[in-house]
Amino acid sequence: MEIARIVAVGIISIILAIAVKKQNAEFSLLISISASIIIFFMLMPLLGQAVGILQNIASLMDTNVQYIGVILKIIAIAYIAEFGAQICIDAGEAAVGSKIELAGKVLIMIASTPVLFGLVNLIAGLMP
């Protein structure tokens, strides 16, 4: 069960970080960031499975597969931006974290343009 391993990594890393924090705050932060990265990489295969399932569902539907790809790209941008921003915030660099969030929002806006153009074309096609 993946969640048990992920929670175990999280709890062990927090215990280590708290134990080390009094002697060396920088090393404590390094432990926390390392645990976050380890958990992220533990999730990668699961995210791959989720993408595969969504692609299978999209192939069964009579929709433009391009839009499903755009949606998956948007979801990936959101998760990665949130992950990076949270690491910065945990490190005490909220300003950098907020800039990462802004960059993620801009990239999501850019990535969503094909869907927007498709919607505009659909509306234009419905008008007499």
N, C-alpha and C positions, 0 to 999 in steps of 0.2 A: 504494500500500500504506500503510494508515493507521499501522501500527506503526512504520514507518520515520520518518514525520513526527513521531509522538509521541516517539520516542526522540531524534530530532534536537532537538526543542524542549527536552527534558530535559537533554541533554548540553550544548547551547549555554548554557542558563540556569545550569547548574552551573559551567561554565567562567567565565562572567561573574561569578557570585556569588563564586567563589574569588578571581578577579582583583580584585574591588572590596572584598573583606572586610577587607583590611589598612587601607585608607583610610577606609572607612565601613561598619561592621558592620550598621547599620540598613538601608542601601540594599541590602546583600547579602541580607538577610532579605526585603526587599521584592521583589527579583528572584526569589527562590525561591518565595515565595507567589504572585506573578504567574504564574510558569511552571506552578505547580500548578493555578491557575484556568484557564489557557489549555488545559492538557491535559484538564481536566475538561470544558470546553466542546467540545473536539475529540471527546470520547467521546459526547457527547449524541446526535448522529445515529445512532451505532452502537447505543446503548442503545435508541433508538426502534425500530430495525430488529429488535433482539432481542425487544422487547415485541411487535411485530407478528407475529413468527414464533411466539411462545408463544401469542398469541391465536388464530392460525390453527390451531395444534395443539389448543388447547382447544375450538375450534368443531367439530373433527373427532371429538373424544371425546364420550362420553355422560356428561359430568360437569357439575356446577353451575358455570357460568362465573363466578359470584360468588367462588368459592374461588380461581380463577386470578387474579382481580383483587386479592384479599387477598394472595396470595403475591407478586405483582408489587409491591404497595405495601410489603410487608415488606422485600423485596429493595432497593427504592429507599431506604427509611429506613436500612437497614444501610449501604448505600454512601455516602449523604450524611453520616451520622453519622461513619463512619470517615474520610471525606475531611476533614470539619471538625476532628475530633479530631487527625488527623495534622498539619494545618496549625498547630494550637495547640501541639502537642508540638514541631514544628520551630521554632516561635517561642520556645521555652523556657517555655511556659505549660502544663505537663503537668497542673496542677490543673484548668484550664479544659477541657483536652482530655478528662480523665476524666469531667467533668460532662456533656460532650456525649455521650460514650459511654453514660453512665447514662441520659440523656434518650432516646437512641436505643433502648435496651433497653426503657424504659417504653413508648415509642410502639409498638414492635414488639408488646409484650404487649397493648396496647389494640387494635391493628390485627388481632391474631389472634383476638379474641373471637368473631367470626362462625364461624370454623372450629371453635373449641372448643365453641360451642353446637351446631353441626351434629353434631359427634362425640357429644356428650351425648344429643342427640335420637336419633341412630342407635342408640346403646347402649340407650337407654330403649325404643326400638321393638323391639329384639330380645328384651327381657325379657318373660316371660309375665305 
